[in-house]
Amino acid sequence: MSGVGMAAPSLASAETLYVSDNLEITLRRGQGTNFQILRALKSGTALQVLEKDPDNGYSKVRTPGGSEGWVLTRFLMTEPSARAQLNSALSRAADFEAKYKALSEQVALVTNQKNELESSRSNLDKSNSQLSKELKHIKATASRALEMDGENKELRSKVIKLERDNQALSQENETLTDRNARDWFMVGAGVAILSLLLGLILARFGGRRKSSSWSSM
């Protein structure tokens, strides 16, 4: 009865547990926990398997740094851990994001350069149009200048001809002036001579009248 009265152990409800990927294992000098620990290996570390001992459950491995030792085989997986894969994926994603950002910046730079080139082209087109107008104006001005030069040459020829005519007229005027002076001189001389002759004649006739008067007395 006493045996029947004892309480039976209770059964715990079933619970699923997982080994965490965030795990570090020890690299030892030999197969067993009594051997010296060479270093700790983080989860996701790639190891080259050199030898396996199924009986003891250990494998001899070589680290990327060249260290050799023994680790428990059950902690080795044929593929990288999920965390390592996630970190690798995150690293690749970050690399892709950096490349995408660089490409986006390059595209923005090229777009900006394209806009600047289009703006420069527009300004060049405007400058070209303005230069064409100025060139047309210069050609028209040059043509007008040539016409004016021809007109100036013609006017210069006329001025030279007028100067020559004026000089000829001046010479002719001087000649006429000299001739008039001579004519007036001759007239004056003639008048003087006539006056002298007239005086002599009058004086002679006057003398005769006096003689006649005295004779009659």
C-alpha positions, 0 to 999 in steps of 0.5 A: 500500500505504501508503494502505491501511495508514492507519487509518480514523476511528472512528464514535462511537456515536449520542447524543441531546442536548436543549436545557436549559430552564434557558436565558438568551438575550441581548436585543441592540440589533441583529441580531448578536452584535456588537451591544450586549447590553441584558439577559439574558432567563430561560427562560419570559419572555413576549415580544411579537414585533414583527418577524421576519427569517427571513434573519438568524434574529432577531426584534424583541421587547418585554419585559414591562418595555417594553424592545425589542431583538433575539433569536435566533428559534430560542430562541423557542417557541410555548408556555412552557417545561416549567420555566415550566409546572412553576413555574406548576403548582407555584405554582398547587398552592401557591396551592391548598394554601394555600387548602385549608389556609385552608379546613381551618382555617376548617372546623375553626374552624366545627366548634369553634364548632359544638361550643361552641354545642352545649355552650352549648345543652346548658348552657342546657337544663340551666340552663333545667331547673334554673330551671324546677324553681326556679320551680316551687319558688318558686311552691309556696313562694309558695302556701304563703306565701299559705296561711300568710298567711291562717292568720296573719291568722286567728290574728291575728284570734283573738289580737285576740279573745282579747286583747279577751276577756282585757281584758273578763275583766280588767275584770270581775275588777277589778270583782269585786275592787272588789265583794269589797273593798266587801263585805268592808268592809261585813262588817267594818263590820257586825261592828264595829257588832255588836261595839259593840252587843254590848258596849253590851248586855253592859255594860248588863246587867252594870250591872243585875246589880250594882245588884240585888246591892247592893240585896239586901245 
